[in-house]
Amino acid sequence: SSTKGPGGEHMFQLSTMRFATVSEFRGRVMVGIREYYDAGGELKPGKKGISLTLEQWTSLKEQMDEIDEAVKELS
């Protein structure tokens, strides 16, 4: 389930300090995966991460079965 981040973005926790986010930037919806850090009790986005446009997100989702197969091969 998602929570609202400090900037109003939807945050989905992946691990202790890593989140997937859905936010708006300059009028465009972006999907991000980013590490966060604790700044005095408030979560702040770190430098490590990536933001995908909706087009890139759609492309990633369309290739998910192939990505899963590649992960299985290497696991």
Buried (B, 14 or more C-beta within 10 A) or exposed (E): EEEEBEEEBBBEEEEEEBBBBBBEEEEEEBBBBBBBEEEEEEBEBEEEBEBBEEEEBEEEEEEEEEEEEEEEEEE
